[in-house]
């Protein structure tokens, strides 16, 4: 069978690419061996945020006396939580499957393997196309820790399916997946210990964003150990033990379950990329800003290129690749990472857009920075949500906002004000001109903006 464009993988990035290519008039095929739906819907964004809602509510219920209410006894029913998750995810999945099976696409529910730069094997089907878009997502990384495989562990996939609450759990890792699951199971009643190799959790970001989360996790009863070096894992009849170095001493911790949350890697091994001369680096497909690989008519979008494992960015990449694949002779559409954003849905939440202080320092970019704590903000005091702060990074001459960072209540929602202003290349002065209702969480952003506006070398307004 011959098609104009073949997309390998029908997740968020792949479907976005297919939709755009179809709308541009291409004959589009999608090859996905299933289960259909994609990582975000099946095992990522949507199921995790569904279950986190339950633990957030339980946490609030346990704080009843703080708000003048009689205390209530709470007990988690993990099976019911997972039932609610399964019902919601099925609704999302059904909608995505219906979209993939749209008769305007040709869907092959088969595994894909390249035969040549123009041919693909999909089960019994031999397919050809003018262009290919790889969007096969990612899989859980396997890590070389002595004894871990023999002892056994669960990953985020299994953590979304547990029906019985573990009495104790060791979480390996300090990224978004590790933190969200660790807090979820800790709030439900498991005794959780989190081991992080770096000096602080969320090690790729600025330290000041990590510390309020660490403090909250410890307040809630979780053991958070940073600067650890895992040596080996062993097992007794009923418990699994992780042996690690901490503060120069070998120590150990035992639990019923180990959650291995040390990252994911691009899912590309089965594609036979050597037959199409597609270059990779550290296990990820190398792409340019137009999403092209080293073989110009083959594109790679989403987790497979290792750039940003974020769904909305994967969708943007898919849209770029879908358009460029249909219009190879036109001036290509390019990815703009200026507004790259990320959220960690812990409590307090952590949200970022643009450049961090660390990135500015690494890239030699001049900047001004100011922050303001939620513990001194009226609406957050009313809500009883005082962990964290907001931080704005701006150009020292023009005041243009080049980075925004929030750790605190509703950070995932508040960050969009900063994203919007940055989209229009707005300044800290512009933020001060925008009316902010009182009392709201959003008005806290005006405080660091006011401090920065007073420090600018040459104040100006861009809006």
Helices and strands as residue ranges (DSSP letters): E 2-8, H 12-23, E 28-31, H 39-43, H 45-61, G 64-67, H 78-100, E 105-108, E 112-116, E 119-122, E 125-134, E 138-140, H 148-151, H 156-159, E 168-172, H 176-188, E 191-195, H 207-219, E 223-225, E 228-235, E 240-246, E 249-255, E 257-260, E 264-266, G 269-271, G 273-275, E 280-281, E 284-285, E 298-300, G 302-305, H 311-326, E 341-344, E 349-354, H 357-363, E 368-373, G 374-376, H 378-383, E 389-394, E 401-408, H 411-423, H 428-433, G 442-444, H 445-453
